[in-house]
Amino acid sequence: MKSMKQHWSVRRVARRGISATTLAVIGLCSGVGGSANAAEAGKIGLDLPLLTSPFWQSYNNYLPKYAKEMGLDTLAPVNSNGDPAQQITDMNNLLTQGAKGIVVGPLDSAAISRALAASAAKHVPVVAVDVAPTEGKVAMVVRADNRAYGQKACEYIGTHVKAGKVVQIMGDLASVNGRDRSEAFRTCLKQYPGLSLLEIPAAWKGDVAATALDSLLTANPDVKAIYMQAGGVYLAPTLQTLRRKQMLFPAGNAKHIVIVSNDGIPQEYDAIRRGEIDATVSQPADLYAKYGLYYIKAALDGKTFKTGKTDHDSNIIELSPGVLEDQLPAPLVTKSNVDDKSLWGNTIK
């Protein structure tokens, strides 16, 4: 991928205990739009939830492209490294540095409200990407329909596995994304009486998923399918666990475990081509970056939006009074369309 040097710079910036002054100094050497120096106020703040996932690495790579296209000046992005408390600190630092607007991928749907309140107090608009806050004011939520992720995964498994045990490797249930995907998958699976559900709460952590899956497969060697809620963090450890236990067989083999994922990263596409997994839901990292920046620019320009169809093949809904969400398209990717050049995961070089 491009900009890996930038990734390491951003990861260093986000380590806990680094002061706002140090953040600014590091920002002089890395950033989407230049310095994060507090003296250069009036830029857009970018808060990344983590950079250990290829999905968020890709999102981070798209930000400078779209910022340049829209003529936006940005502060050096900060990486909250999977820590909701650190994310609040990071957003406060962005406010201190003079950010005039912030685009953030919330880690905890409830905890982010503290940072949103601080932003509102300074009249700084915020756009939430990927995860919707359960309270607090945002200019827009840019997200795909996460219930549809669980629904699509369930329907694929239900049509390809007639009976047996199905494992759901869940995300963080403190996140509305984890809850939506989990609840939708559970509800849908009830339509398939031959399937029984086993669950692993893994909080978006690959090592937690691998350890729990290893134990689960030891006790249940007859598992027929696995649903991973985030391929970016679960794909590699899941495949490694199956390979180590000699349970990884290609599609078409009678012993093959049907696997459906979420994210749409290139690594998932390669795994589909190899027959290691069967499908994924392409979560639009490119469009998250594009429309996250689009809506923060619109907020700063005083523009408002209404519910209904958009001009970019999505639908704006009202999540709660005064809170709108632009639900971007997220197609199911299988062997039949994995080479589609329109998929963002096929555009990364």
C-alpha positions as CSV (number, residue, x, y, z in Angstrom):
1,M,0.0,0.0,0.0
2,K,1.0,3.6,-0.4
3,S,2.0,5.9,2.5
4,M,3.1,3.2,4.9
5,K,5.7,5.6,6.3
6,Q,2.8,7.9,7.1
7,H,1.0,5.1,8.9
8,W,3.9,4.5,11.2
9,S,4.1,8.3,11.8
10,V,0.4,8.4,12.7
11,R,0.7,5.4,15.0
12,R,3.6,7.0,16.9
13,V,1.5,10.1,17.3
14,A,-1.3,8.3,19.0
15,R,0.6,6.6,21.8
16,R,-0.9,7.3,25.1
17,G,0.9,9.9,27.2
18,I,2.2,12.0,24.4
19,S,1.5,15.7,25.0
20,A,-0.3,18.0,22.7
21,T,3.0,19.8,22.1
22,T,4.7,16.6,21.0
23,L,1.8,15.8,18.8
24,A,2.2,19.1,17.0
25,V,6.0,18.6,16.6
26,I,5.5,15.1,15.1
27,G,2.8,16.5,12.9
28,L,5.4,18.7,11.2
29,C,6.9,15.6,9.6
30,S,3.7,13.7,8.8
31,G,0.2,14.5,7.8
32,V,-2.4,14.6,5.2
33,G,-2.5,18.4,4.8
34,G,0.6,19.6,6.6
35,S,1.5,20.7,10.1
36,A,-0.6,20.0,13.2
37,N,0.9,23.1,14.8
38,A,-1.6,25.0,16.9
39,A,-0.5,28.2,15.3
40,E,-1.9,27.1,12.0
41,A,-5.5,27.1,13.0
42,G,-8.5,26.6,10.7
43,K,-7.8,23.1,9.4
44,I,-9.9,19.9,9.5
45,G,-9.1,17.5,12.3
46,L,-9.0,13.8,11.4
47,D,-9.3,11.2,14.1
48,L,-8.7,7.6,13.1
49,P,-10.0,4.8,15.4
50,L,-7.1,2.5,14.8
51,L,-4.5,1.6,12.1
52,T,-3.9,-2.0,12.8
53,S,-6.6,-3.0,10.3
54,P,-6.0,-2.9,6.6
55,F,-9.5,-1.3,6.3
56,W,-8.5,1.7,8.3
57,Q,-5.1,1.9,6.6
58,S,-7.0,2.1,3.3
59,Y,-9.3,4.8,4.6
60,N,-6.3,6.8,5.8
61,N,-4.8,6.5,2.4
62,Y,-7.9,7.9,0.7
63,L,-8.1,11.0,2.9
64,P,-5.3,13.1,1.3
65,K,-6.7,12.3,-2.2
66,Y,-10.2,13.6,-1.4
67,A,-8.9,16.4,0.8
68,K,-6.9,17.7,-2.2
69,E,-9.8,17.3,-4.6
70,M,-12.1,19.3,-2.3
71,G,-9.4,22.0,-1.5
72,L,-9.5,21.1,2.2
73,D,-6.5,21.8,4.5
74,T,-6.1,19.2,7.2
75,L,-4.2,18.7,10.4
76,A,-2.0,15.6,10.8
77,P,-4.4,12.7,11.4
78,V,-4.3,11.1,14.9
79,N,-4.7,7.4,15.6
80,S,-6.6,6.6,18.8
81,N,-5.3,3.1,18.6
82,G,-8.5,1.3,19.7
83,D,-8.8,3.2,23.0
84,P,-12.1,5.2,23.5
85,A,-10.6,7.2,26.3
86,Q,-7.6,8.1,24.2
87,Q,-10.0,9.1,21.4
88,I,-11.6,11.7,23.7
89,T,-8.2,13.1,24.5
90,D,-7.3,13.1,20.8
91,M,-10.4,15.1,19.9
92,N,-9.7,17.6,22.6
93,N,-6.2,18.0,21.3
94,L,-7.6,18.7,17.8
95,L,-9.8,21.4,19.3
96,T,-6.8,22.9,21.1
97,Q,-4.9,22.9,17.8
98,G,-7.6,25.0,16.3
99,A,-9.5,22.5,14.2
100,K,-12.5,24.1,12.5
101,G,-14.2,20.8,11.9
102,I,-13.5,17.2,12.8
103,V,-14.1,13.9,11.0
104,V,-13.9,10.9,13.5
105,G,-14.5,7.2,13.4
106,P,-16.0,6.7,16.9
107,L,-14.7,3.7,18.9
108,D,-17.5,3.7,21.5
109,S,-21.0,4.9,20.5
110,A,-21.7,6.2,24.0
111,A,-18.3,7.4,25.2
112,I,-17.8,9.7,22.1
113,S,-20.6,11.9,23.4
114,R,-18.1,13.6,25.8
115,A,-15.9,14.7,22.8
116,L,-19.0,15.7,20.8
117,A,-20.1,18.0,23.7
118,A,-16.7,19.6,23.8
119,S,-16.8,20.2,20.1
120,A,-20.3,21.6,20.2
121,A,-19.2,24.0,23.0
122,K,-16.6,25.4,20.6
123,H,-19.1,25.4,17.7
124,V,-16.9,22.9,15.8
125,P,-18.9,20.6,13.6
126,V,-18.2,16.9,13.7
127,V,-18.9,14.2,11.1
128,A,-18.9,10.6,12.4
129,V,-17.6,7.9,10.0
130,D,-18.5,4.2,10.2
131,V,-20.0,4.3,13.7
132,A,-23.0,6.3,14.8
133,P,-22.9,7.9,18.3
134,T,-25.9,7.1,20.6
135,E,-26.0,10.7,21.8
136,G,-24.4,14.0,21.0
137,K,-24.6,16.3,18.0
138,V,-23.0,15.5,14.6
139,A,-23.4,17.2,11.3
140,M,-23.8,13.8,9.6
141,V,-23.1,10.1,10.2
142,V,-21.4,8.5,7.2
143,R,-22.0,4.8,7.4
144,A,-23.4,1.8,5.6
145,D,-26.4,-0.2,6.8
146,N,-24.6,-2.5,9.4
147,R,-27.7,-4.5,10.0
148,A,-27.6,-5.4,6.3
149,Y,-24.0,-6.7,6.8
150,G,-25.3,-9.3,9.3
151,Q,-28.3,-10.1,7.2
152,K,-26.3,-10.6,4.0
153,A,-23.8,-12.8,5.8
154,C,-26.5,-14.9,7.3
155,E,-28.4,-15.3,4.1
156,Y,-25.3,-16.5,2.3
157,I,-24.5,-19.0,4.9
158,G,-28.1,-20.1,5.1
159,T,-28.3,-20.9,1.4
160,H,-25.0,-22.7,1.4
161,V,-25.1,-24.7,4.7
162,K,-28.2,-26.7,5.3
163,A,-27.5,-27.9,8.9
164,G,-24.8,-27.6,11.5
165,K,-23.0,-25.1,13.8
166,V,-22.3,-21.6,12.8
167,V,-19.8,-19.3,14.6
168,Q,-20.3,-15.6,14.8
169,I,-17.1,-13.7,15.6
170,M,-18.5,-10.4,16.9
171,G,-17.1,-6.9,17.1
172,D,-17.2,-4.6,20.1
173,L,-20.8,-4.5,21.5
174,A,-20.1,-1.1,22.9
175,S,-20.2,0.0,19.3
176,V,-23.5,0.3,17.4
177,N,-21.8,-1.5,14.5
178,G,-21.0,-4.6,16.6
179,R,-24.6,-4.6,18.0
180,D,-26.3,-4.1,14.6
181,R,-24.3,-6.8,12.9
182,S,-24.7,-9.3,15.8
183,E,-28.4,-8.7,16.3
184,A,-29.2,-8.9,12.5
185,F,-27.2,-12.1,12.1
186,R,-29.0,-13.7,15.1
187,T,-32.4,-12.7,13.9
188,C,-31.8,-13.9,10.4
189,L,-30.4,-17.2,11.4
190,K,-33.7,-18.1,13.1
191,Q,-35.1,-18.5,9.5
192,Y,-32.7,-21.5,9.1
193,P,-33.8,-24.1,11.8
194,G,-31.1,-26.5,10.8
195,L,-28.4,-24.1,11.9
196,S,-27.3,-23.5,15.5
197,L,-25.3,-20.4,16.6
198,L,-22.1,-20.2,18.6
199,E,-20.7,-16.7,19.4
200,I,-17.3,-15.2,20.1
201,P,-17.3,-11.6,21.5
202,A,-13.9,-10.4,20.3
203,A,-14.1,-6.6,20.6
204,W,-12.4,-6.0,17.2
205,K,-9.3,-7.7,18.5
206,G,-7.6,-10.4,16.3
207,D,-5.7,-12.1,19.1
208,V,-8.9,-12.4,21.2
209,A,-10.7,-13.9,18.3
210,A,-7.9,-16.4,17.5
211,T,-7.7,-17.7,21.1
212,A,-11.4,-18.1,21.5
213,L,-11.9,-19.7,18.1
214,D,-9.1,-22.2,18.9
215,S,-10.9,-23.3,22.1
216,L,-14.3,-23.3,20.4
217,L,-13.1,-25.5,17.5
218,T,-11.5,-28.0,19.9
219,A,-14.9,-28.4,21.6
220,N,-16.9,-28.2,18.3
221,P,-14.8,-29.7,15.5
222,D,-18.0,-30.1,13.4
223,V,-18.4,-26.3,12.8
224,K,-19.8,-25.7,9.3
225,A,-19.6,-21.9,8.9
226,I,-18.0,-18.8,10.3
227,Y,-19.2,-15.2,10.1
228,M,-16.4,-12.6,10.8
229,Q,-17.7,-9.1,11.5
230,A,-14.4,-7.5,10.5
231,G,-12.0,-9.1,8.0
232,G,-9.5,-6.4,8.6
233,V,-8.8,-7.7,12.1
234,Y,-10.2,-11.2,12.0
235,L,-9.2,-12.6,8.6
236,A,-5.6,-13.5,9.2
237,P,-6.0,-14.9,12.8
238,T,-9.0,-17.0,11.7
239,L,-7.3,-18.5,8.7
240,Q,-4.1,-19.1,10.8
241,T,-6.2,-20.9,13.5
242,L,-8.0,-23.1,10.9
243,R,-4.7,-23.9,9.2
244,R,-3.0,-24.8,12.5
245,K,-5.8,-27.1,13.4
246,Q,-5.8,-28.6,9.9
247,M,-9.3,-27.4,9.3
248,L,-8.7,-25.1,6.3
249,F,-10.0,-26.6,3.1
250,P,-10.8,-24.8,-0.1
251,A,-14.3,-24.2,-1.4
252,G,-15.6,-27.3,-3.2
253,N,-14.0,-29.7,-0.7
254,A,-16.5,-31.6,1.4
255,K,-14.6,-30.5,4.6
256,H,-14.7,-26.8,3.6
257,I,-16.0,-24.4,6.3
258,V,-18.1,-21.7,4.7
259,I,-16.7,-18.3,5.8
260,V,-18.3,-14.9,5.2
261,S,-16.6,-11.6,6.3
262,N,-17.1,-7.9,6.4
263,D,-14.8,-5.1,5.1
264,G,-13.9,-5.7,1.4
265,I,-10.1,-5.4,1.8
266,P,-7.8,-6.8,-0.9
267,Q,-6.7,-9.6,1.5
268,E,-10.3,-10.9,1.6
269,Y,-10.6,-10.8,-2.1
270,D,-7.4,-12.8,-2.4
271,A,-8.8,-15.3,0.1
272,I,-12.0,-15.6,-2.0
273,R,-9.9,-16.3,-5.1
274,R,-8.0,-19.0,-3.3
275,G,-11.2,-20.5,-2.0
276,E,-10.3,-20.0,1.6
277,I,-13.3,-17.8,2.3
278,D,-16.5,-17.5,0.4
279,A,-17.8,-14.0,0.6
280,T,-17.4,-10.6,2.2
281,V,-19.5,-7.4,2.4
282,S,-17.5,-4.5,0.9
283,Q,-17.5,-1.7,3.4
284,P,-16.7,1.4,1.4
285,A,-13.4,2.7,2.8
286,D,-13.1,5.1,-0.2
287,L,-16.5,6.5,0.2
288,Y,-16.2,6.9,4.0
289,A,-13.2,9.1,3.4
290,K,-14.8,11.0,0.5
291,Y,-18.2,11.7,2.1
292,G,-16.7,12.2,5.6
293,L,-14.8,15.1,4.1
294,Y,-17.7,16.1,1.9
295,Y,-20.1,16.5,4.8
296,I,-17.6,18.4,7.0
297,K,-17.0,20.8,4.2
298,A,-20.8,21.2,3.7
299,A,-21.3,21.8,7.4
300,L,-18.6,24.6,7.4
301,D,-20.4,26.1,4.3
302,G,-23.7,26.1,6.3
303,K,-25.4,23.5,4.1
304,T,-28.1,21.2,5.6
305,F,-29.6,17.9,4.3
306,K,-32.9,16.1,4.4
307,T,-33.8,12.4,4.4
308,G,-34.2,10.6,1.1
309,K,-32.1,9.4,-1.9
310,T,-28.9,11.1,-2.7
311,D,-27.1,11.7,-6.0
312,H,-24.4,9.1,-5.0
313,D,-26.5,5.9,-4.8
314,S,-27.2,6.1,-1.1
315,N,-30.0,7.0,1.2
316,I,-30.1,9.5,4.1
317,I,-32.2,8.4,7.0
318,E,-32.9,10.0,10.4
319,L,-31.3,8.0,13.2
320,S,-32.9,10.1,15.9
321,P,-34.3,13.6,16.1
322,G,-31.9,15.9,14.3
323,V,-29.3,13.2,13.6
324,L,-29.0,12.1,9.9
325,E,-27.1,9.2,8.5
326,D,-26.0,8.8,4.9
327,Q,-26.2,5.0,4.3
328,L,-23.6,4.2,1.6
329,P,-23.9,1.1,-0.6
330,A,-22.0,-2.0,0.6
331,P,-22.3,-4.9,-1.9
332,L,-21.8,-8.6,-1.2
333,V,-18.6,-9.9,-2.9
334,T,-18.3,-13.5,-3.9
335,K,-16.2,-15.5,-6.4
336,S,-18.6,-14.4,-9.2
337,N,-17.8,-10.7,-8.8
338,V,-14.5,-10.5,-6.8
339,D,-12.6,-9.2,-9.8
340,D,-15.1,-6.3,-10.4
341,K,-12.9,-3.2,-11.0
342,S,-15.4,-0.9,-9.4
343,L,-14.8,-2.4,-6.0
344,W,-12.4,-0.2,-4.0
345,G,-10.5,-3.2,-2.8
346,N,-9.4,-3.9,-6.4
347,T,-8.1,-0.3,-6.9
348,I,-5.4,-0.4,-4.3
349,K,-1.9,-0.9,-5.8
